[in-house]
Amino acid sequence: MDEVLGSLPIVVIAGRPNVGKSTLFNRLVGRRTAIVADTPGVTRDRKEAEAMLRGRLVKLVDTAGLEESAPETLYGRMRASSESAVSSADLVLFAVDGRSGITPADHHFADWLRRQGKPILVVVNKAEGRSGTQVALEAFELGLGEPIAVSAEHGEGIAQLMAEIADRVPPEAEMAEKITPLKLAIVGRPNAGKSTLLNRMLGEERMITGPEPGLTRDAVAVRLTAPDGQIVEVVDTAGLRKRARIEEDLEKLSVGSTLNALKMAEVVVLAVDATEGLHEQDLQIARLVEREGRACVLALTKWDAVVDRNAARTRISDRLETSLAQMKGIPVVPLSGLTGAGIDKLLPTVRAAHEVWNMRVSTGALNRWFEDALEKHQAPLVGGRRLKLRYITQAKARPPTFVIFGTRAEQTPEDYRRYLVNSLRVKFELPGTPVRLQFRGSDNPFDKSER
């Protein structure tokens, strides 16, 4: 949903790893939002989505599996993230596995949940057949009230679960004024500092971070309010590696989730590790952003660790100039997610890129520029005959898309097309955004002599 809602009831799904929490999340949301695989520990960061359950709109939260681990380990950090989600919940769905039965770990975490003082609903997932029914009876032992048996994979018992959730969540708050958030995706190679950057933007440890590459597996969307009051929906994504190195099924799912987030975004922040400089893979991701027609901002992360900053800026600027001409003038923001330096410049730069991406130019101004551009460098000869390029109009924004009409206009050589695009960028101040220039080989409809 695009609008920003009033305070929605928060329903958190918690439980051991591999009990089907993400499958249940997807089933309740009504679409495949969270990555699902038959592997423990797939979910690492909290995943949120709005779900309509029996006429009640709620914020549903999927969490990493509850496990006992040292705080400094990856699983310890995942546990801390899940605990943080539970602390904000209006209702906790405690999921257990109807196939494996109630385990000592289930009892342990049931005791922990009871101490949190939150309303709890026990959900016995994978409860197909007689064994599931038996486990549902065993779940009474947890002392958390009457359990509900479901099969998230097959949809069994979901209607009853939705009704129970709708009955237990707090009364609806009034819906706030409808506002369409700016949609922003953070992309980049693994370990480029994307999650650390998002945590700093949010002012909390929302995403799991650490030295291990590839911690983020799913595209995770969160909303934040900028200092000027604008709502921004930010999506943190899994790192994009070279296609030849994408081997495991789970990583393929992560990449697919990232690409989908990129397609849904309006502006993309490409996070580049400033200590390593621009790699070819960074440029490939930038070209992908350009092909998708999204505005782009380059965030030079880990700037605090760069020794010679002037040299680093020069190397990156030169590489952009020579290797990313199709996004000439892309804005660059050096920053540090660790210290917070430069973070205050990121959202204003994103908004400026968004405005350029949405820009519309009047037909009169376009054609005055067009006449001047043709006068400076006349249209080329093709097949011994000079092209007759007659007029230009803007077809749409998001990204700025222009159409040039004229006799045999579609035969315009690539180098002349580039000249016109670069001239357009300079004249109408369109830095960093994709510019689409199309050519229509039709006669001027106002010139009868050409017919």
HUQUI-V468168 format. One line per field, one symbol per residue. ss: DSSP state (H for helix, E for strand, - for the rest). phi: phi as a letter, one per 40 degrees, with the letter a starting at -180 (. if undefined). psi: psi as a letter, one per 30 degrees, with the letter a starting at -180 (. if undefined). Layout:
BEGIN
ss: ???
phi: ???
psi: ???
END
This chain:
BEGIN
ss: --------EEEEEEE-----HHHHHHHHH-----------------EEEEEEE--EEEEEEE-----------HHHHHHHHHHHHHH---EEEEEEE------HHHHHHHHHHHHH---EEEEEE---HHHHHHHHHHHHHH-----EE-E----E-HHHHHHHHHHH-------------EEEEEEE-----HHHHHHHHH-----------------EEEEEE-----EEEEEE------HHH---HHHHHHHHHHHHHHHH--EEEEEEE------HHHHHHHHHHHH---EEEEEEE-HHH---HHHHHHHHHHHHHHH-HHH---EEEE--------HHHHHHHHHHHHHHH-----HHHHHHHHHHHHHH----EE--EE-EEEEEEEEE----EEEEEEE-HHH--HHHHHHHHHHHHHHH-------EEEEE-------HHH-
phi: .ccccccccbbbcbiccgcgccccdccccgacbccbacbcgccbccbbacbcbfgbcbccbcbcccbcacdccdccccccccccccccccabcccbccccgcbdcccccccccdccgbcbbcbccfccgccccccdcccdccgbgccbcabccbgcgccccccccdccccdcccccdcbccccbbbbicdgcgcccccdcccgaccbcbicccgccbbcbcbbbbcdcgccbcbbcbcccbcdcccbcdccccccccccccccccbbbcccbcccbgcccccccccccdcccgbcbbcbccfcccccbccccdcccccccccbbccbdgdcbbcabcccgcgcccccdcccccccccccbbcccccccccccccccbcdccbggbccbcbabaccabfcdbbbbbicfcccdccccccdccccddccbfbcgccbcbbbbcbccccbcccc
psi: kelklajkkkjkklllkgggeeeeeeeeegljekkklhkkgekelkkklkkjjhfkkljkkkllkjkjlkeflefeeeeeeeeeeefgkfkkjjkljfeflkleeeeefeeeeeffgkkkjkjjlhhkaeeeeeeeefffffggaklkkljeefgkfeeeeeeeeefflllklkklkkkjlkjkkjlalkgfgeeeeeeeefgliekkllfklgekflkkklklklfgfkkkjkjklkkjlkeffjekeeeeeeeeeeeeeefflekkjjkkjfffajleeeeeeeeeeeefhklkkjjjlhfffkejeeeeeeeeeeeeeffhffhkgkkkjkljfeffkfeffeeeeeeeeeeeegkkkleeeefeeeeeeeeejlklkjhfkkkjkelklkelahlkklkkklkhefgkleeeeeeeeeeeeeegihkfkkkkjlkjhlljffjeff.
END
